[in-house]
Amino acid sequence: MSSVSIHHARYEIRFRSLFQEGRGLAFPCDAQGHVNLDDLSDAARNNYLYARALVGREFATPAVHQSDIH
């Protein structure tokens, strides 16, 4: 395992709205974009599944970013 992959950065996966500039949804994830559904509240889980289902119709393809919140 390389030292580059060993860090404690936090990530989030962002679903940008296709129709409302500056709007979208973001969820905590790992560096590969995997979201732990068990860690989400019921409302957040529903929003995540909604965003995933509507990629290309309401949301852009999601992108993983380092979280602004540490």
C-alpha positions as CSV (number, residue, x, y, z in Angstrom):
1,M,0.0,0.0,0.0
2,S,1.5,3.4,-0.9
3,S,1.7,6.2,1.5
4,V,-0.4,8.4,-0.8
5,S,-3.4,6.2,-0.1
6,I,-3.0,6.4,3.7
7,H,-4.6,9.6,4.8
8,H,-7.6,10.7,6.7
9,A,-9.1,13.1,4.2
10,R,-12.9,13.2,4.0
11,Y,-14.8,13.1,0.8
12,E,-18.2,13.7,-0.5
13,I,-20.0,12.8,-3.7
14,R,-21.8,15.7,-5.3
15,F,-24.8,15.5,-7.6
16,R,-25.1,18.9,-9.3
17,S,-28.5,20.0,-10.5
18,L,-28.8,20.2,-14.3
19,F,-31.4,23.0,-14.1
20,Q,-30.6,25.2,-11.1
21,E,-27.1,26.6,-11.0
22,G,-25.5,26.2,-7.6
23,R,-28.0,23.6,-6.5
24,G,-27.5,19.9,-5.9
25,L,-27.0,17.2,-3.3
26,A,-23.9,16.0,-1.5
27,F,-23.2,12.9,0.6
28,P,-20.2,11.7,2.6
29,C,-18.3,8.9,0.8
30,D,-14.8,7.4,0.5
31,A,-12.2,8.4,-2.0
32,Q,-13.8,6.1,-4.6
33,G,-17.3,7.5,-4.2
34,H,-18.8,4.7,-2.2
35,V,-21.5,5.9,0.2
36,N,-22.2,3.9,3.4
37,L,-26.0,3.9,3.3
38,D,-26.2,2.6,6.9
39,D,-24.5,5.9,8.1
40,L,-27.1,8.1,6.4
41,S,-30.4,9.2,8.0
42,D,-33.6,8.0,6.4
43,A,-34.1,11.3,4.7
44,A,-30.5,11.5,3.4
45,R,-30.7,7.9,2.2
46,N,-33.9,8.7,0.3
47,N,-32.3,11.8,-1.2
48,Y,-29.1,9.8,-2.2
49,L,-31.2,7.1,-4.0
50,Y,-33.3,9.8,-5.6
51,A,-30.2,11.6,-6.9
52,R,-28.7,8.4,-8.2
53,A,-31.9,7.4,-10.0
54,L,-32.1,10.8,-11.8
55,V,-28.6,11.2,-13.0
56,G,-28.8,12.5,-16.6
57,R,-32.4,13.7,-16.1
58,E,-32.2,16.1,-13.1
59,F,-28.6,15.7,-11.9
60,A,-25.2,15.7,-13.6
61,T,-23.0,12.7,-13.3
62,P,-21.8,12.8,-9.7
63,A,-18.2,13.7,-8.8
64,V,-16.1,13.0,-5.7
65,H,-14.5,16.0,-4.0
66,Q,-12.5,16.4,-0.9
67,S,-15.0,17.7,1.7
68,D,-14.9,21.3,2.8
69,I,-15.8,20.1,6.3
70,H,-13.0,18.5,8.3
